[in-house]
């Protein structure tokens, strides 16, 4: 069962990656794409949606890239998913059926479940995900314990 689109999953992964790697310099989109085995241009629209939502901050220049716009404990997974879904780009979704059953019974059920799912994601912060990635040594070369956020 797929609860999150690949785009939403990638958005969460990208923000956590930036949170872990953006010290002392911002994370270049090219480096981010390489760590996730994606073509560099694949992430551009997603990263811009995250900047527009105030989750990431774009830094221009030769040593530019992306960094968190706020403290990682103040960004939830639910907020990231909403930002990823906001621009309307979905992963190969078929057209919605035109059906009274879908409109009156199925869609309200799915909407309620989706709201509950996002509420659960709202309870998880980027800081929680960063700590979990450190516990699992996702990036073995990274000292995830060094966080100088004031």
N, C-alpha and C positions, 0 to 999 in steps of 0.2 A: 504494500500500500504506500503510495507516494503522498505525503502530507505537505511537502514543500517542493516547489519547482527547483530545478537545478540552478536557476538564476538566483533564487533566494538563498539556497545553500552556499553558493559561491559568494554572495554578498556577505553573509555571516563570516565565512572563512577569510575573505579579503579584509574585513574590518579587524578581525582577531590577528591576522598576519601583520597588519599595519601597527596594531597596538604592541605587538611583540618586537617588531623590527625597526620602528621609527626613531630609535635613539642611537646616536646623536643626530643623524640626518634623516630627512623624510625618505619614505620607501618609493623607489621608482616603479612605475607601472610595469616596466620591462622585467625587473627583478621579481615582482609579485607574480607576474604571469609565468615566469620560469619556474618558480617554486610550486606552482599549481599545474604545470605542464600544459599551458594554454598559449595560443598565439597572443603576442602583446596587444594587438588591437582589439582582441576579444573583450577585454575588460573596460575599455574606455567609456562606453555609455553607462555601464554599471557604476564605475567610480564617479562619474559626473553626477549621476543620480544621488549617490551618497553625499557628495559635496553639496548639492542643491538642498538636501534634507538636513544639512548641518551636522552630519555625523563625521565626515572627513573634511579636511581642509587641504586644498591644493596649494602647493608651493612651487612657484615658477623659478626658472633658472637652470644652469647646468647641473646643480646638485639638488634640483627640485624633485618633487614627488608628492606623496600623500602622507599626512599625519592625522591623528585624531583631532577633531574640533573641540572635544570636551574630554573630561576625565573618563577613563574606561569604565568606572563604576557607575557612571551616569548615562551609559548607552545600553539599551536593552536589545536582545535578539529580536523581539517583536518590532521595535522601531526600525531595525535594519531591514526586516522582511517587508514592512510597509513601504519603505523607501524603494526597495527593489521592485515591488509590485506597482508602484505609483505611475511609472511611465507606460504601463500597459503592454510591455513586451512580455510575452509568455512563451514557454517552451513547447512549441508544436501542439497547442491545444486545438482540438477539433471544434467546429462551431457548435454553440449550444442548441439543443433540440428545442423546437417550438412546440410546447406541449402544455396543456392545462395541468396535467399531473406534475410535471417538472416545476412549473411556475407556482403552484399552490401548495404542494406537499414536499417535493424533494428539495427545491432550492431553499426554502425557509429552514429546513433541517440542516442543510449544508452550511448556510450562513451562520446559524447558531453554533454549530460545531467549529466553524472557522473562527468565530469570535472567541470561543473558549480556548481554542488552540493558540491564538495570538495572545490572549491573556496569560496563558502559561509561559509563552516565550517572553512576555514582558517581565516575568519574574526572574529571568536569567540575564545577567549583565555580561558585558565584554570582559570585565575583570574575572568573573566566574569562569568563563571559557578560557581565558589566558592561564589562570591557575591550573585548570584541568589539563591544558596542553603541556604545562610544565611538569605536572605529575606523571604524565604519560611520555615525557621526553619526545614530543612530536618533532621539535627542532632541536636535535641533540647538541648542535654547536652554539646554542643560544642560552645565555644565562637568564632564564625567565624570572629569577628571583630579584633581579636588579630593576626596581621601578622607583624612579625618583620623583614621582608625582607628589606635589605639595597640596 
